[in-house]
Amino acid sequence: MFNEAIKVIKSRRSVRKYIDKEIPEEVLREIVDCARLAPSGNNRQPWAFLVITDQDKKEKIASLARYGKFIKEAGACIGVFIDESQTSTPLLDAAAATENIILAATALGLGTCWVSSYKRDHSEEVKKMVNCPPDMELVALISVGYYDEMTVGMPKKKELEEVLHWNSF
């Protein structure tokens, strides 16, 4: 019952400190390929993904995103954008794609951290900076990078018994 997918899910952690190591383009492509395969309402696939590796842009995003200062240290930042007019479930669709990015990166030995960006203070400025089409909404920024596993602990999670219920609450 304990397979590779479950190992990846159980080993995932939010990483906010990265080492200076470039991520190969084919690795970033593989991660985004996994994102595009996420489920979406009525299979509308209303998303676009922007991979940012330019250091100046990462630094600018880090300066704008209140809870994303670490983006400047990451090898890449992936923006998840949604065309809200194409779906009745924009946040769900974006969240599914974002989780696929996080799990794919984990499987490939990379760390990530999800920075919520849906209608946040930094969102409009980031959209302008990357020439985002007007029909797209920024939903998430995900830092992606290599990290020193010795410096990243596993956060405390609630025990299964605290969150699992059978047939009723």
N, C-alpha and C positions, 0 to 999 in steps of 0.2 A: 504493500500500500504506500510505502514511502518512496516516491519516484523523484526524478530530477526537478520537475516543475514544483513539487511541494518543497524540496530543499531550497530552491530559489526563493519562493515566497517566504519561507521561514528564516532565511538569512538576510533578507532585505532590511536595510536600515537607511535612515536619512544621513547623508554625508555633507558636512559643511566645511571641510578642510581637505584640500586636494594637493597632490604633488604636481610638480611642473613636468608633465609628460603629454606630448601630443597624441590625440586620438586619431587613428587612421580613418580616412574617409570611408572606407568600406565598412568599418565598424559602425560609424554613424548612420550610414545608409541602411544597414541591417536593423538597427534600432528603430529607425523611422518606418521601415518596411513592416515591422511588427506593429507599430502604432496604427498604420493604415488598415490593418486586418482586425482591428477592434470592432466589437458590435456597435451598431448605431440604430436609432429608431427608424423603422421601415427601411433599413439598409441605405439611408440617404447619404452617408459618408460626407457630412457637411464640413469637413475639416481641411486645414492646410497646416503644414509643419514647417517651421523656419529654423534651420540650424545656423547658429551664430558661433563662429570660431575667431572672428576678428577681435583682437585684444581691446582695441579702443571701444568697440561697441559693447563688449562684455563689461568693461569698466563703467561705461555710461549707464548701462542697465543696472549694474550694482549700485551706482550712486542714486538711481531713481527708486529702486524697489526697497522699501523700508526693511523688509525681512529677507532680502536677497543679496546682502553685501558680499557674500562668499562667491557669487557668480563670477566675479573678476578672476578668481583663482582656478575656476573649473576649466577643463579642456574645451568644453563647449556648453552652450546654452541652447535648449530646444524650446521654441515657442509653439504652443498649441493654440490655433486660431479656429474659430467656428463661424460659419455663415448662419446666423440665427433664423434667417428667412427660409432656410431649406429644411428645418426640422422643428418639431414640437418638443424635443428633448435635448436642447443644446448643451446644458451642463452635464447631463448624464453621458452624452456622446463624448464630450471632451474628457470627462473623467475616465471613461473606459480606455480611450486612446492614451491618456497620460499614464494610467497604470501599466499598460502594455510597454510604454517607453521605459518605465522604472524597472519592470521585471526583466525586459530584454537586456537592459544595461547591466543589471545585477548578474544575469546569466553569463554575460560577457566579461565579468570581472571588474565592472565599473561601479562607482558610487553615484548616487543621485540625491537631489533634494527638490521637492515640489514647492514652488512658490505660487501661491494662489494669486491670480491676476485678473479675475473677472470683475470689471468695473472698480478696480482699486485706484488709489491715488496715482500710481505710476503708469497705469495702462495706456492712457491716451498719449502720453509723451513717448512711451516705447513704440506704440503704433506709428506715430509720426516719424520717429527715428529710422524705422525699418521700411518705410513707405508701404505700410499695410493698406490694402484695398479698403475702401469705405464700408463695404458690406461685411467685413470680417471683424470679429470681436476677439480680443486676446483673453484667453481663459487661464492659461498656465504657462509658467516659465519653469523649466527643469534644468538645473545645473547637472552636468555630466562630467565625470572625470575619474582619473586614477587616484587612489588614496592609499595611505599607509594603514593597513588593517589593525595595526597595534594601537592606533590613536582613536579608533572609532569603536565605542562599546555598543552593546545591544540595549536599547531603551527598555525600561520596565513596561510590560504590557499586562493588562488585566488577565486574570486566569480564565480559562475556558468556562469554568463553572459560574463565573460572574456574569457572563454574557449569553450563555446558551440556555434556551428554554425549549420545552417539548410540548407541542399542542396548545398551550396557552401560557400566559405570563403568570 
